[in-house]
Amino acid sequence: MPLQNRVMPTGEIVADPARGLFTGNRGILHRRDKTLGAARWQHPHWVTCTLDHPRGIYHGPMPDRRWTALFFLDEAVALAAGHRPCGYCRPEAYRAWKAAFGPGYDRLAVDRALHTARVTPARVQVRHDAAIEGLPDGAFVLSGGAAHLVWGPRLLPFQPDGYGPAKPRPRGQVTVLTPRPTIGILRAGYRPVLHPSAPV
């Protein structure tokens, strides 16, 4: 039985056996029986980490009194859910993230702003509307009620185990899942790591 630790681009944390490329940290979210409690975060510093610890440390996905490992299909999904690169285990990605943000980057201030832009206190994902023509590669949107990745002239339908066959990018207004601050960073050139199933 898979644990409830797989994060969707729509913000839900579900139980799914499919494997992903990244893990992430929001603090301790699980109980001793390895089920999630009511909390979906314990701090605003939501990071996206490598599956392997740089020093070879492995504590398991839901150890007692240690952080809850969350998992993502790829980095674009993690960004849509409101995470950013970890500066410890992904220093190159973090430097690229900061460079895309521009001068005056302040990690604490950015994390607080990102937290406000990604989720409400009632644990509801913050979404916004935008013209799909102006969205950068790596953004997630809703199309036909389902999550899709924007990449070039195409939309890639999200599935827990990979992306489905590409569709042409439509025109007009769409609901955007990726937080506004992250859209700005993607627009400035940050390139998320995608799952091999993405035809890019």
N, C-alpha and C positions, 0 to 999 in steps of 0.2 A: 504494500500500500504506500504510494508516494506521499511525502510530507507536503503540507500546505506552505510552499516556499517559492513558487514560481510566479514572477511578476509579469502581468500583461501590459501592453501599451495603454490600455484603458484604466490602469491603476489598480485593478483587482490583484489580490494574491491568491492563487489557486493551487490545487494539488494536481500535478501533471507529471507523467513519467519521462517526458521528452527532456533531453539534455540541452544546455545552453552554453554560450561562450564565456559568460561573465557571471560573477557573483557580486553582491553588494551588501552594504551595512547601513542600518538605521538604528542600531541599538538592540537591546534584548526585547523581543516581541513574543517569545514562546513561553509556555508553562513547562513544568518538569515532565509532563507526559508527552512533550514534543508536539503539542497543539498550540495554535496561536491564541493569545488572549484578545482583548478588545483593542489594544493599542496597535497602531500601524507605524509608529515611529516613537523614538525616545529623545531625539535631538534633530536639529535642522540640517545636519551635515550628511546628507545622503550621498554616498560615494559608490562608484562602480569599480570593482576590483578584479584582478586576475583570479583564475580558479586555483592557481598554485601560489602559496605564500612565498615571498622572496627568500625567506630563510628556511623554507621547508616545513614550517609549522602547520599542522592540521588538527583542528579541534572538533571536526564533525559539523554537520549542518545546524544542529540544535543542542549543543552541550549545556549542562546545568550552569547557570550564572555566567554565561558567555554570550556574545552577540549572536543574533539569528542571521545565518547566511541566507540571503535571498538570491534567486537565480533569474537570468535574463537570456532570451534567445540570442541577442546580440546587443551592441552598444546603442543602436538606434532605439531599441525598445527601452533600455535603461534611461536614455535621455527623455523619452516620452513620458516615462513614469516619474521624472523629476530628479534623477540622479545626475551626478557629474563625475569626471575621472578622479580616481584616488591619487593623491600626490605622493603616497608612499610606494605602492606597488606598481603604479603606472606613471612614473615621472615624466616620460616623454609626452604622453597624452595630456597630462596636466599642464605641462608647459605650453602645448599647442592650444589648450583651452584658455589659458590666461592670455596668450598672445592674441587670440581671436577676440577676447573681451576688450583688449586695448589698455592704454595707460590708466593708472589709478585703480587697478584691480586690488580689491580687499576681500580676502577669502571669507571672513565672517560676515561682512556686509552682503556679499553676493549670495552666500548660503541663506541668509535671512530673506533676501528679496526673492530668491528662487523658491523658498518654502512657501511664501505667500502666493506665488504665482502657480504653484503646482497642486495645492490641496487646501480645502477649507478645514476649519477646526472640527467640523462634523465628518471628516474623512471622505469628502466628496472631491473627485478630481476637478480642478479648475480647467475649463476649456474656453476657447475663444473662436470667433469666426474671422475668416480672412479669405481673400481671393487666392485660389489655388495657383493661379499663374505666377504669383510673386513669392511662393513658398520655396525655401531652399531644399536641396537634396538632404535627406536624413530626417525630415519632419514626418510625423505621423498625423493622419487625418482620418475622419470617419467618411466612408463612402458606402452607400447602401446599408448603413447601420453597422458596418464592420470596420475594423482598423486596417488601414493601408499605409504603406511606406511610400513617400514621394521620392522618386529617383529619376532624374532626367525627364523625358517625356512620358514616363510610365508611372503607374501605381502598382505596388506589389502587395497583394493581400496577405495579411499576417495569419499564420497558423502556429500553434505552439511548437511544432517540430520543424518549422521552416516557412518559406514564402511560397505561395501558390503562383500560377501562371500570371504574368504581367498583363495589365490592362492599360489602354491609353489614358494619359492624364486628361481629365475633363476640364471644363472651364467653369468659372463662376465661384460663388462663395461656398466654403466648406467649414466644417467644425474641426478645429485643430486641437490635437491632444498634447502635443509637445508644448511645454510652457513658453510663454512669450520671451523671457530672457534667453532661453536656449535657442529659440528661433533666431534671435539676433546673433548668437555665437555661430550657429550653422551658416547664417547668411554671410558672416565675416570670414568663412573659409574652413571652419572646423569640420573634419571628415570622420564620422563614426565608423567603427569596425562593424562590418555586416556579416551575417551568417552566410556560409558558402552557398546556400540555396538561392540567394539573391542574384539574379542575372544581370550583373553590372560589369 
